[in-house]
Amino acid sequence: MRRTKAVSALSLVAGASLLLSACSGSDSGSGSTDQNGSSVDVKAMAVGKAETGDTFKLADVKGWDGTVTVGIDDGYSGYNNITPDTNSSYNTYILTAVLEDAFVLDGNNKILLNKDILDSVDVTSKDPQVITYKIKPNVKWSDGAPFDCKDFYLSWLSQSGMAKGPDGKNPFDAASTTGYDKIKTATCKDNLTLQTDFSEPYLDYKGLFSGVQILPAHILEQKTGIADITKLAPTGDPAQLAKAGDFWTNKWKGFDKSIMPASGPYMIDSFDANQKAVTLVKNPQWGGGKGGPAKIVVRAMEDTKAMATALQNGEIDVAASTQPDATAANTMKGLAAQGVTYGSASQLTYEHLDLQFNRMFKDDALRKAFFEVVDRKAITDKLLKEVQADAAPLNSIVFFQGEEGYTDLYSSKAGLGAEAAAKTLTDAGWTKGADGIFAKGGQRASFKITHNQNARRSQTVEIIISQAKAAGIEVKDETDANFLKGGRVSTGDYDVALFGWSSPPFKSQSRSIYVCPNAGGDQNYQNLCDPKIDDAFKTAVGATDEQVKLQAYQAADKAIADKYATIPLFQTPSMWAFKGIDRVYMQSYNGVLWNAGEWEQKK
C-alpha cells in the first residue's frame, strides 16, 4: 500500500504501492569515505547479511548492550498503520523492526521471502489462483502468544473490503483494499497454514501481508470477546464484525503497550508524544538473529538541517531523512573525520501536487493553466542538485525514471510559461481583473497549496508563487504541521496538496489513489474520476500476461496525465549518515531499521 510521506509520504502511505526492480542508485549512493580517508562502499550495504537468493532472514550476529539514536523526519502516530489517518511512512520506518511481513524488501528493492516467520509461500494453483502460506512453528508475539494463521486471516478480513456491519457499511476503515479484494476466501487449514483463493488472477500477490500489515489477532479477540476471528467471515454476524472493525480501526492508534506487542526483533517500550520519540527494546520472544543494539530510540526531527547538526554534535547516531536538503547533505558529507558514513539513493517516492476536483479545480482550463505555470526544472535545480547531481523532473505518475514503461507525459504539459497559461485562461473565458488576477463567474484564480511543516516544501511553494503570479494566478502557502496525519489530506480538505507518495514495488497499489472513489479509490483524496483511468487499472491489475499488464499501466498513466490531475515534481532522493555501526542502508520504502537486528557495533 502507498504511504503518505509527511514529508510525504509515503503517505507514504496514506496507503498504496508499485512494481520496481531496482531504483536505488544515485551519484552519492555508491560510496563515501571514512575517518582514515578510505573508501566506503555504501551500495554494498543494501543487501542483508544472511540474504540468500530470494530469501531473507536476520543474520545472527553479535549484539551489544548499548543505545542507538536515530533521527527521522516525522513522528509516530499509530501501531495500525493501514487506516487513512495513520497511514504514514514514518510509522513504517519504526514498525518495520516491530511487525513482521511475509516478504521483505532489501536496499535494492528486491522482494525476498521472510524466512524468519515463513517456511514457504506457494502458488498451489494458477487457474483459479490459489496461494498457500506456511508459517514457521514456534513463532511468537512478544507477549508470548503464538504468531499464527489467525493473524494473517485478520489482515485479509480487515482489508478485504467485503465486511458489513449492522448499518451495511464496512466497519474496517482500511486505507486500501487492493489485492485483498481479489481474495474470495481465506482459510486457515491449520494453525500454521493459510490458503487464499482468488476470484481473479493477481500477479502482485507478494505485496499482500507485507508493509507492516499483520496485526495481533489474539489481542483483538481478547478485547472484543470474539472467540475465534477465523470463524468470522466478511458475510458473518454484522454485530461481531462491527466490534472487530471498531477495535481494528480505532484502538490501535497512538500507543498503548498492553495491546501493541511485537512479532519482530524489537518491540515498542515507550512513546514520548511531547518529544516525538519512540524507544524500541529487544523482543524477548524473537526467534531469529539476536544482533543489533539493546535499545533504539527513534526521534522525529522535522528540520533536516537540525538533524545533520545533531549527528555532528553526537546527539544522534543515525540521520535518516527522506527530505533532501542541500545544506544538511553538505554537513553530513563533511563528517568523515568523525567516523560518519554518508549515503544517498533514489527512493520509491515521488513528490507531487494533487489538485482537488471538488473545489475550483473542477474547471479544466484552470487545471491546465496551473500545470503550465509550474516550472519543475527550476524547482529541482534549486532544491535537489546538491543532494543528487542528476536530479530532474519526474514525467510519470505510475513509473519511475529508468523503469520499463516510463514515458515522458508531462514535459509537454507543465512549465510552458506564464504566457501559455494566460492564453489558456483567456480562451476559456477567464478575464484579468484590476488586481492582475484572472477571474470567472465571480471566482478568482486564487488558491492555497497546503503541505506539512517542511522547509523544502515551503521553498517549493515560494518558487511556484512567483511563477504563477506572472500568469495572473494567485497562489498562497498554507503550512499545517498535521496536514498528513490530522485527517485533512485524507478527507480532501485542500485546494492543492503538496506531499509525496511512497510505494513498495507493486504497481497495482497505485489503483487505490487514481480510480474513482466509488470504484475502489480508497486513497483518491482529490476526488478524481475518469472511466479511462478505471478501465486501464482494471485491465492492469487483473492481467495474467506481463506485457498486457505493462501496456495497461501505461494507458492508466497517460489517462491521469491527460486529465491534468496531478503534477509530478521529482523522484525524491533519500540521504542518510551514521557512525558507530558497521553498515546502515536506508531502504527506499521501509527506512533504515529494516535490518537493524543485524547491525554490529563499530569500534
VMD Tcl script that draws the C-alpha trace (Angstrom):
set ca {
  {0.00 0.00 0.00}
  {1.18 3.51 -0.63}
  {2.20 5.60 2.32}
  {1.98 9.31 2.61}
  {5.26 10.88 3.45}
  {4.84 13.63 5.93}
  {7.46 14.96 4.14}
  {5.28 12.65 2.36}
  {4.65 10.05 2.32}
  {4.61 7.64 1.84}
  {1.76 8.73 2.66}
  {3.98 7.08 2.47}
  {1.32 5.84 2.93}
  {-1.62 7.04 3.34}
  {-1.63 3.64 1.62}
  {-0.98 2.21 -1.89}
  {2.07 0.51 -3.74}
  {4.17 -0.35 -7.03}
  {6.34 -2.89 -9.11}
  {10.01 -1.93 -9.41}
  {13.17 -4.00 -9.62}
  {15.94 -1.65 -8.51}
  {15.81 2.11 -8.19}
  {18.42 2.71 -5.55}
  {21.41 4.33 -7.21}
  {22.38 7.98 -7.17}
  {25.61 9.90 -7.53}
  {26.42 9.67 -3.84}
  {24.86 6.32 -3.02}
  {27.76 4.19 -4.19}
  {30.44 5.32 -1.81}
  {31.80 7.61 0.87}
  {35.00 7.85 2.88}
  {35.78 7.01 6.47}
  {37.87 8.93 9.01}
  {41.04 7.43 7.54}
  {40.17 8.57 4.03}
  {39.44 5.00 2.92}
  {36.64 4.31 0.50}
  {33.37 3.01 1.99}
  {31.07 1.08 -0.35}
  {27.63 2.22 0.77}
  {25.85 0.46 -2.07}
  {27.15 -2.91 -0.84}
  {25.24 -2.30 2.40}
  {21.93 -2.66 0.56}
  {21.98 -6.44 0.92}
  {21.11 -8.30 4.13}
  {23.97 -10.19 5.75}
  {22.15 -13.54 5.57}
  {20.23 -12.81 2.37}
  {20.34 -15.79 0.01}
  {18.73 -15.95 -3.42}
  {15.13 -14.86 -2.97}
  {15.01 -15.32 0.80}
  {15.76 -13.13 3.79}
  {16.36 -13.68 7.46}
  {18.22 -11.61 10.01}
  {21.84 -12.69 10.34}
  {22.75 -14.00 13.79}
  {25.49 -11.50 14.59}
  {26.81 -10.27 17.91}
  {24.57 -7.73 19.57}
  {25.65 -5.09 22.04}
  {24.35 -3.56 25.24}
  {24.06 -0.02 24.00}
  {21.61 2.56 22.64}
  {21.45 3.82 19.07}
  {19.54 7.04 18.46}
  {18.01 7.51 15.02}
  {16.65 10.76 13.61}
  {13.78 10.65 11.09}
  {11.71 13.47 9.63}
  {8.39 12.99 11.38}
  {6.87 11.14 14.30}
  {4.94 8.01 15.17}
  {1.14 8.20 15.19}
  {-0.23 4.66 15.16}
  {0.51 0.96 15.62}
  {-2.09 0.15 12.95}
  {-0.54 1.96 10.01}
  {-3.17 0.96 7.46}
  {-6.04 3.31 8.27}
  {-6.33 6.55 6.27}
  {-5.41 8.84 9.16}
  {-2.39 6.85 10.40}
  {-1.01 5.66 7.07}
  {2.45 7.22 7.01}
  {5.96 6.29 6.01}
  {7.18 7.40 9.42}
  {5.12 4.77 11.18}
  {6.50 2.23 8.72}
  {10.07 3.33 9.46}
  {9.55 2.38 13.10}
  {7.20 -0.57 12.78}
  {9.39 -2.35 10.23}
  {11.51 -3.54 13.19}
  {8.40 -4.38 15.25}
  {5.93 -6.13 12.92}
  {6.99 -8.95 10.61}
  {5.94 -9.25 6.96}
  {5.54 -12.16 4.55}
  {8.03 -10.55 2.18}
  {10.94 -8.21 2.86}
  {12.49 -5.57 0.60}
  {16.26 -5.19 0.72}
  {18.06 -1.96 -0.16}
  {17.93 -2.85 -3.85}
  {14.14 -3.24 -3.61}
  {14.48 -6.96 -4.22}
  {11.43 -8.88 -2.96}
  {12.50 -11.61 -0.54}
  {10.55 -14.32 1.29}
  {10.82 -13.70 5.04}
  {12.27 -16.98 6.35}
  {12.21 -15.72 9.93}
  {8.43 -16.27 10.03}
  {7.53 -18.34 6.95}
  {8.59 -21.69 5.59}
  {7.05 -21.05 2.18}
  {4.60 -19.12 0.03}
  {3.48 -21.20 -2.94}
  {1.20 -20.72 -5.90}
  {-0.64 -24.01 -5.46}
  {-2.98 -23.30 -8.37}
  {-2.80 -20.81 -11.22}
  {-6.34 -21.14 -12.56}
  {-8.09 -20.36 -10.33}
  {-5.25 -18.67 -8.45}
  {-4.57 -20.16 -5.02}
  {-1.69 -19.04 -2.78}
  {-0.73 -21.09 0.26}
  {1.28 -19.65 3.17}
  {3.18 -21.96 5.52}
  {4.10 -20.27 8.81}
  {7.13 -21.44 10.78}
  {6.29 -23.26 14.01}
  {7.02 -21.64 17.39}
  {6.98 -18.04 16.18}
  {5.61 -15.87 18.98}
  {4.43 -12.37 19.72}
  {6.39 -10.52 22.40}
  {3.63 -11.27 24.95}
  {4.15 -15.00 24.38}
  {1.05 -15.61 22.24}
  {1.51 -17.69 19.07}
  {2.07 -15.85 15.80}
  {-0.09 -17.96 13.51}
  {-2.70 -18.20 10.79}
  {-5.29 -16.10 12.60}
  {-3.02 -13.05 12.32}
  {-2.89 -13.45 8.54}
  {-6.65 -14.03 8.47}
  {-7.31 -10.77 10.32}
  {-5.12 -8.93 7.83}
  {-7.32 -10.22 4.98}
  {-10.64 -9.69 6.81}
  {-9.80 -6.08 7.65}
  {-8.64 -5.18 4.15}
  {-10.94 -7.34 2.01}
  {-13.45 -4.53 1.60}
  {-16.27 -7.08 1.96}
  {-17.21 -6.85 5.66}
  {-20.57 -5.29 6.55}
  {-21.70 -4.00 9.93}
  {-25.33 -3.58 11.10}
  {-25.58 -0.32 9.12}
  {-24.47 -2.04 5.92}
  {-21.15 -0.21 5.92}
  {-17.67 -1.69 6.22}
  {-16.57 -1.25 9.86}
  {-12.89 -1.71 8.92}
  {-11.59 1.65 7.69}
  {-8.65 0.37 5.62}
  {-6.53 2.80 3.65}
  {-6.57 0.41 0.69}
  {-8.18 -2.90 -0.24}
  {-6.25 -3.52 -3.46}
  {-5.28 -7.17 -3.85}
  {-7.09 -8.32 -0.73}
  {-10.37 -7.58 -2.50}
  {-9.43 -10.25 -5.06}
  {-9.18 -12.96 -2.40}
  {-12.56 -14.69 -2.46}
  {-11.89 -16.74 0.66}
  {-9.03 -17.02 3.14}
  {-8.97 -20.31 5.05}
  {-6.82 -21.44 7.95}
  {-6.23 -25.09 7.05}
  {-4.49 -25.40 10.40}
  {-2.80 -23.01 12.81}
  {0.20 -22.62 10.52}
  {-1.36 -22.83 7.03}
  {-3.32 -20.12 5.26}
  {-4.94 -20.79 1.88}
  {-6.09 -17.80 -0.17}
  {-8.46 -18.46 -3.08}
  {-8.63 -15.62 -5.59}
  {-11.68 -14.58 -7.59}
  {-9.36 -13.49 -10.41}
  {-5.60 -13.54 -11.05}
  {-3.39 -11.14 -9.14}
  {0.27 -11.07 -10.20}
  {1.30 -8.71 -7.39}
  {0.34 -11.15 -4.62}
  {3.74 -10.74 -2.96}
  {2.63 -7.29 -1.87}
  {-0.06 -8.83 0.34}
  {0.56 -9.49 4.05}
  {3.52 -7.13 3.78}
  {4.12 -3.50 4.67}
  {3.58 -3.87 8.45}
  {0.02 -5.13 7.91}
  {-0.07 -8.26 10.11}
  {-1.52 -7.27 13.48}
  {-2.11 -9.46 16.59}
  {-5.47 -11.19 16.22}
  {-5.30 -12.54 19.77}
  {-5.36 -9.00 21.17}
  {-8.43 -8.12 19.12}
  {-10.14 -11.32 20.28}
  {-9.38 -10.56 23.93}
  {-10.66 -7.01 23.75}
  {-13.81 -7.70 21.71}
  {-14.87 -11.05 23.13}
  {-14.68 -12.69 19.72}
  {-13.73 -16.29 20.43}
  {-12.08 -17.09 17.09}
  {-11.57 -14.45 14.41}
  {-11.09 -17.12 11.73}
  {-14.73 -18.17 12.21}
  {-15.91 -14.63 11.42}
  {-16.42 -14.28 7.66}
  {-16.95 -10.90 5.94}
  {-20.53 -12.07 5.43}
  {-20.86 -13.13 9.07}
  {-22.55 -11.63 12.11}
  {-22.71 -7.84 11.48}
  {-22.55 -7.06 15.21}
  {-19.38 -9.10 15.63}
  {-17.86 -7.52 12.54}
  {-18.69 -4.08 13.95}
  {-16.86 -4.90 17.18}
  {-13.83 -6.19 15.30}
  {-13.84 -3.25 12.90}
  {-14.13 -0.66 15.65}
  {-11.22 -2.11 17.59}
  {-9.04 -2.57 14.49}
  {-9.76 0.93 13.19}
  {-9.70 2.96 16.41}
  {-7.91 1.22 19.29}
  {-4.51 0.69 17.68}
  {-3.87 4.41 17.22}
  {-1.35 6.22 19.36}
  {0.42 3.99 21.88}
  {-0.80 1.53 24.47}
  {1.89 -1.00 25.30}
  {-0.60 -3.51 26.68}
  {-2.30 -4.04 23.31}
  {0.66 -3.47 20.96}
  {3.01 -6.48 21.09}
  {5.77 -7.17 18.58}
  {6.33 -10.02 16.17}
  {9.72 -8.68 15.05}
  {13.15 -8.38 16.71}
  {12.21 -5.18 18.57}
  {9.13 -4.03 20.47}
  {7.96 -0.54 21.38}
  {8.82 0.03 25.02}
  {7.70 3.64 25.32}
  {6.45 6.62 23.34}
  {7.04 10.22 24.36}
  {4.48 12.28 22.45}
  {5.99 15.59 23.62}
  {9.48 14.66 22.47}
  {8.12 12.73 19.47}
  {10.39 9.84 20.43}
  {9.80 6.09 20.33}
  {12.02 3.72 22.32}
  {12.49 0.18 20.99}
  {13.93 -2.68 23.03}
  {14.65 -6.30 22.17}
  {11.68 -8.63 21.83}
  {12.39 -11.46 24.33}
  {10.31 -13.91 22.27}
  {12.12 -13.23 18.98}
  {13.38 -16.48 17.49}
  {15.61 -15.04 14.79}
  {19.06 -13.43 14.86}
  {19.93 -11.82 18.20}
  {22.13 -8.98 16.96}
  {21.62 -5.25 16.98}
  {21.79 -2.72 19.82}
  {19.87 -3.40 23.02}
  {17.88 -0.21 22.60}
  {16.95 2.03 19.67}
  {15.49 5.50 20.20}
  {13.79 6.98 17.14}
  {13.38 10.75 17.28}
  {11.29 12.92 14.98}
  {13.35 15.84 13.70}
  {11.38 17.88 11.18}
  {14.26 20.26 10.45}
  {16.70 18.31 8.28}
  {19.48 20.80 8.93}
  {18.99 20.33 12.68}
  {19.14 16.57 12.14}
  {22.53 16.91 10.44}
  {23.76 19.16 13.25}
  {22.54 16.65 15.85}
  {24.63 13.96 14.14}
  {27.62 16.30 14.11}
  {27.19 17.01 17.83}
  {26.82 13.36 18.80}
  {23.15 13.69 19.82}
  {22.09 11.02 17.33}
  {23.94 8.10 15.72}
  {21.92 7.78 12.52}
  {20.40 10.61 10.49}
  {17.80 9.21 8.07}
  {15.98 11.81 6.01}
  {13.57 11.46 3.14}
  {13.59 15.22 2.74}
  {16.62 16.18 0.67}
  {18.29 19.37 1.80}
  {21.50 20.74 0.28}
  {22.86 22.30 3.47}
  {22.18 19.18 5.53}
  {23.73 16.95 2.86}
  {26.92 19.00 2.79}
  {27.12 18.96 6.59}
  {26.85 15.18 6.72}
  {29.28 14.66 3.84}
  {31.83 16.72 5.76}
  {31.79 14.50 8.87}
  {34.01 11.67 7.60}
  {36.75 12.68 10.04}
  {34.29 11.99 12.86}
  {33.72 8.46 11.56}
  {30.48 9.31 9.76}
  {29.47 7.49 6.56}
  {27.10 9.27 4.17}
  {24.76 7.77 1.59}
  {22.05 8.91 -0.79}
  {19.77 6.97 -3.11}
  {16.58 7.39 -5.10}
  {13.50 6.33 -3.18}
  {10.30 4.66 -4.29}
  {8.75 8.03 -3.53}
  {7.63 10.91 -5.68}
  {6.86 14.47 -4.69}
  {3.75 15.84 -6.36}
  {0.91 18.36 -6.38}
  {-2.64 16.96 -6.19}
  {-5.44 19.19 -7.46}
  {-8.78 18.91 -5.62}
  {-11.59 18.25 -8.12}
  {-14.34 19.04 -5.59}
  {-13.29 22.67 -5.47}
  {-12.32 25.23 -8.10}
  {-10.11 22.76 -9.98}
  {-13.22 21.14 -11.42}
  {-12.52 23.82 -14.07}
  {-10.49 22.14 -16.84}
  {-8.82 25.34 -18.02}
  {-7.65 26.32 -14.53}
  {-6.02 22.92 -14.05}
  {-4.28 23.19 -17.41}
  {-3.10 26.75 -16.73}
  {-1.70 25.78 -13.33}
  {0.27 22.96 -14.95}
  {1.64 25.43 -17.48}
  {3.00 27.84 -14.86}
  {4.80 25.26 -12.70}
  {8.43 25.14 -13.87}
  {9.58 21.86 -12.30}
  {13.16 22.14 -13.56}
  {13.60 25.40 -11.63}
  {12.40 23.55 -8.52}
  {14.69 20.54 -8.89}
  {17.71 22.66 -9.87}
  {17.38 24.89 -6.83}
  {16.40 22.33 -4.21}
  {17.95 18.98 -5.16}
  {21.19 19.37 -7.09}
  {23.45 19.37 -4.00}
  {21.85 16.15 -2.81}
  {21.64 14.39 -6.16}
  {23.56 15.95 -9.04}
  {21.44 14.37 -11.77}
  {18.09 15.28 -10.20}
  {15.44 16.03 -12.82}
  {11.67 16.41 -13.02}
  {9.66 13.18 -12.95}
  {7.45 12.82 -16.01}
  {5.22 9.94 -14.99}
  {2.91 9.06 -12.11}
  {2.88 5.27 -12.43}
  {6.53 4.68 -13.40}
  {9.86 5.88 -12.06}
  {12.74 7.02 -14.24}
  {14.67 4.10 -15.70}
  {11.81 1.61 -15.41}
  {10.42 -0.27 -18.37}
  {7.25 1.56 -19.36}
  {8.44 5.02 -18.33}
  {7.31 7.65 -20.85}
  {7.59 11.42 -20.64}
  {3.96 12.54 -20.32}
  {4.43 15.91 -18.60}
  {7.14 17.94 -20.36}
  {4.53 18.96 -22.96}
  {2.05 19.96 -20.26}
  {3.97 21.54 -17.36}
  {6.32 24.51 -17.28}
  {5.22 26.07 -20.57}
  {5.32 29.55 -19.07}
  {3.13 32.45 -17.96}
  {2.13 33.47 -21.46}
  {0.80 30.00 -22.31}
  {-1.12 29.84 -19.03}
  {-2.67 33.29 -19.54}
  {-3.78 32.31 -23.04}
  {-5.38 29.09 -21.74}
  {-7.43 31.06 -19.22}
  {-8.37 33.82 -21.66}
  {-9.54 31.32 -24.28}
  {-11.74 29.67 -21.62}
  {-13.48 32.93 -20.69}
  {-11.39 33.96 -17.71}
  {-10.60 37.69 -17.58}
  {-7.85 39.51 -15.72}
  {-9.05 41.90 -13.02}
  {-7.63 45.23 -11.89}
  {-5.54 43.34 -9.34}
  {-3.84 41.37 -12.12}
  {-5.55 38.10 -11.18}
  {-7.81 36.19 -13.55}
  {-11.43 35.58 -12.56}
  {-14.51 33.89 -13.99}
  {-18.08 33.82 -12.70}
  {-17.05 35.63 -9.53}
  {-14.31 33.12 -8.78}
  {-10.73 34.48 -8.71}
  {-7.86 32.24 -9.81}
  {-6.63 32.24 -6.23}
  {-5.94 29.13 -4.15}
  {-3.72 27.61 -1.48}
  {-1.05 24.95 -1.71}
  {-1.17 23.04 1.57}
  {1.66 20.94 2.98}
  {3.08 19.75 6.28}
  {5.76 21.66 8.17}
  {8.74 21.21 5.89}
  {11.28 23.79 4.79}
  {11.83 22.33 1.32}
  {8.11 22.31 0.64}
  {7.84 25.94 1.71}
  {10.63 26.74 -0.75}
  {8.80 24.80 -3.46}
  {5.65 26.85 -2.93}
  {7.67 30.07 -2.86}
  {9.01 29.28 -6.34}
  {5.53 28.42 -7.64}
  {4.02 31.61 -6.20}
  {6.39 33.68 -8.31}
  {5.80 31.58 -11.44}
  {2.01 31.75 -11.07}
  {1.86 35.47 -10.33}
  {3.41 36.24 -13.70}
  {0.47 34.44 -15.33}
  {-2.26 36.17 -13.32}
  {-2.78 33.32 -10.85}
  {-2.57 33.91 -7.10}
  {-1.05 31.08 -5.06}
  {-0.86 31.13 -1.27}
  {1.28 28.97 1.02}
  {-0.56 27.10 3.78}
  {1.57 25.15 6.25}
  {-0.19 22.68 8.54}
  {2.08 20.51 10.72}
  {-0.66 17.88 10.98}
  {-1.81 18.02 7.35}
  {-0.82 14.43 6.59}
  {-1.88 12.84 9.86}
  {-4.72 15.00 11.13}
  {-7.33 13.91 8.60}
  {-7.16 16.90 6.26}
  {-5.43 15.20 3.35}
  {-7.50 12.01 3.68}
  {-10.76 13.99 3.64}
  {-9.72 16.12 0.67}
  {-9.59 19.35 2.68}
  {-7.31 21.32 0.34}
  {-7.14 23.18 -2.96}
  {-3.74 21.77 -3.89}
  {-1.91 19.24 -1.73}
  {1.89 19.06 -1.80}
  {3.25 15.78 -0.45}
  {4.83 12.52 -1.54}
  {3.59 9.01 -2.16}
  {5.88 6.20 -1.02}
  {5.35 2.82 -2.65}
  {6.64 -0.71 -2.33}
  {7.45 -2.29 -5.71}
  {3.92 -3.31 -6.70}
  {2.22 -1.02 -9.21}
  {-1.23 -2.41 -8.54}
  {-1.32 -0.33 -5.38}
  {-1.49 2.87 -7.45}
  {-5.04 1.89 -8.31}
  {-6.48 2.98 -4.97}
  {-5.18 6.52 -5.50}
  {-6.43 7.20 -9.01}
  {-9.61 5.20 -9.72}
  {-12.98 6.78 -8.89}
  {-13.69 6.91 -5.14}
  {-16.84 4.82 -5.61}
  {-14.96 2.19 -7.63}
  {-12.22 1.28 -5.17}
  {-10.34 4.57 -4.94}
  {-9.84 4.30 -1.19}
  {-6.96 6.77 -1.29}
  {-8.34 9.01 -4.02}
  {-8.45 12.07 -1.80}
  {-8.52 14.53 -4.71}
  {-11.85 13.10 -5.99}
  {-10.52 12.47 -9.48}
  {-12.88 10.32 -11.54}
  {-12.37 9.16 -15.14}
  {-13.60 5.87 -16.68}
  {-10.46 5.68 -18.83}
  {-8.31 5.55 -15.69}
  {-10.60 2.99 -14.04}
  {-10.66 0.71 -17.09}
  {-6.89 0.81 -17.57}
  {-6.20 -0.09 -13.93}
  {-8.82 -2.83 -14.03}
  {-7.07 -4.40 -17.01}
  {-3.61 -3.99 -15.47}
  {-4.44 -5.38 -12.03}
  {-6.30 -8.37 -13.46}
  {-3.77 -9.15 -16.20}
  {-2.18 -12.59 -16.47}
  {0.32 -11.52 -19.13}
  {3.21 -9.19 -18.19}
  {3.12 -7.30 -21.50}
  {-0.63 -6.73 -21.26}
  {-0.12 -5.51 -17.70}
  {2.66 -3.11 -18.73}
  {0.62 -1.61 -21.58}
  {-2.42 -1.18 -19.33}
  {-0.38 0.65 -16.69}
  {0.98 2.90 -19.44}
  {-2.60 3.60 -20.52}
  {-3.55 4.48 -16.93}
  {-0.51 6.75 -16.68}
  {-1.50 8.61 -19.85}
  {-5.13 8.94 -18.78}
  {-4.07 10.55 -15.49}
  {-1.80 12.99 -17.32}
  {-4.49 13.87 -19.86}
  {-6.84 14.73 -17.00}
  {-4.36 17.32 -15.66}
  {-4.93 15.88 -12.19}
  {-1.52 15.59 -10.53}
  {1.77 17.35 -11.23}
  {4.72 15.03 -10.56}
  {7.68 17.08 -9.37}
  {10.55 14.62 -8.82}
  {11.52 11.21 -7.55}
  {12.70 12.02 -4.05}
  {16.25 11.06 -3.08}
  {16.89 9.97 0.48}
  {20.01 10.85 2.38}
  {21.37 9.24 5.48}
  {24.53 9.18 7.54}
  {25.68 7.10 10.50}
  {28.51 6.37 12.90}
  {29.34 3.66 15.41}
  {27.57 0.98 13.32}
  {29.17 -1.27 10.73}
  {26.60 -0.80 7.97}
  {23.32 1.08 7.56}
  {21.31 1.36 4.36}
  {18.14 3.38 4.00}
  {15.62 1.11 2.31}
  {13.52 3.23 -0.04}
  {10.16 2.17 1.43}
  {10.92 0.86 4.94}
  {13.68 3.22 6.07}
  {16.90 2.35 7.91}
  {15.55 -0.10 10.51}
  {14.65 -2.86 8.02}
  {17.71 -4.86 9.17}
  {18.54 -3.15 12.49}
  {18.62 -6.58 14.13}
  {21.87 -7.34 12.32}
  {23.64 -4.04 12.97}
  {27.02 -4.54 14.66}
  {28.89 -2.07 16.80}
  {31.79 -0.44 15.05}
  {34.71 0.14 17.37}
}
mol new
graphics top color blue
foreach p $ca { graphics top sphere $p radius 0.5 }
foreach p [lrange $ca 0 end-1] q [lrange $ca 1 end] { graphics top cylinder $p $q radius 0.2 }
display resetview
